Amino acid sequence: MQALATVLSLFNDNLMLSDRISLHGVSMMLGCGYCEKTIHGRPYLYFWHYETRGGRREQVEEYVGPARSPRSREETLRRLDAYVKRAHADLARLVRRARAELLRR
């Protein structure tokens, strides 16, 4: 299994635990963040993350709201926190499966 390296950038780069984590055909691509886009001279926040679509992992951007809005900023933080919690649970399941498999041999 690859060594885990954490890289954090919140401006449309990846919060990644390696590029891909793979165990006997089970591959995970983890990442989330936010970006600010200027549209018609106004800044807006978007939360991005990866989803499986058509059997492939794709980066998806979701509109959150005006960048200057405290509500939009709080919602962006809430989404980041929720994604990281889900990713942590997914990684914990992967480690449990790996442990069970490796200890059987």
Buried (B, 14 or more C-beta within 10 A) or exposed (E): EEEEEEEEEEEBEBBBBBEEBBBEEEEBBBBBBBBBEEEEEEEBBBBBBBEEEEEEBEBEBEEBBEBEBEEBBEBBEEBBEEBEEEBEEEBEEBEEEBEEEEEEE
